[in-house]
Amino acid sequence: MIIPDLLEEGLALVLCGTAPSRASKEAAAYYAHPGNLFWTILHTVGLTPVRLEPAHYPALLGFGIGLTDLNKIEWGADSDLSRAGFDVPGFAAKMRRFRPGLIAFDSKFAASTYFGKKTISYGLQAESLDGIPLLVVPSTSGRARGYFDPAPWHDLAHRVRAVQDAAPGLDRPRL
């Protein structure tokens, strides 16, 4: 495991990527490349009250957000990863165990790997994982910056707030 999962019960959202980048592996932190927009977009859409630094990723639990990847044994660009490194059944088992309010894949590649299909649209998907809504948002990687659209991230933040509002006992700050 390159970077451990950031998971616990009662999360409003789990964001799922493909695998850590070289920068994330070296920093032992999610989304650590300086060109990655992940931490900026989380703050911009209101999922975090401040822009966190990658090293502070465990603080996301305090905002009801968890992190994981489909490939926990390899690192690098998506094109460098082997199909054998992806553990979709293992990911699904973790989500069934922790039961977050929402699951969002943070790239079309991660979503297409999970769903086993090539054509994926952003936003809420027709399929769920045992009743857990599944969404797809654009990759925040610097490699995808030319195609980045913040609108699906804003929609995700709206849905996270709705999950938090519907669970008054959720021990998380309201965003």
Stockholm file with secondary structure:
# STOCKHOLM 1.0

chainA/1-175         MIIPDLLEEGLALVLCGTAPSRASKEAAAYYAHPGNLFWTILHTVGLTPVRLEPAHYPALLGFGIGLTDLNKIEWGADSDLSRAGFDVPGFAAKMRRFRPGLIAFDSKFAASTYFGKKTISYGLQAESLDGIPLLVVPSTSGRARGYFDPAPWHDLAHRVRAVQDAAPGLDRPRL
#=GR chainA/1-175 SS CCSCCBCCTTCSEEEEESCCCHHHHHHTSTTCSTTCCHHHHHHHTTSSSSCCCGGGGGGGGGGTEEEEESBSSCCSCGGGCCGGGBCHHHHHHHHHHHCCSEEEESSHHHHHHHHTCSCCCSEEEEEEETTEEEEECCCCCGGGGGGCCSHHHHHHHHHHHHHHHHCTTCCSCCC
#=GC SS_cons         CCSCCBCCTTCSEEEEESCCCHHHHHHTSTTCSTTCCHHHHHHHTTSSSSCCCGGGGGGGGGGTEEEEESBSSCCSCGGGCCGGGBCHHHHHHHHHHHCCSEEEESSHHHHHHHHTCSCCCSEEEEEEETTEEEEECCCCCGGGGGGCCSHHHHHHHHHHHHHHHHCTTCCSCCC
//
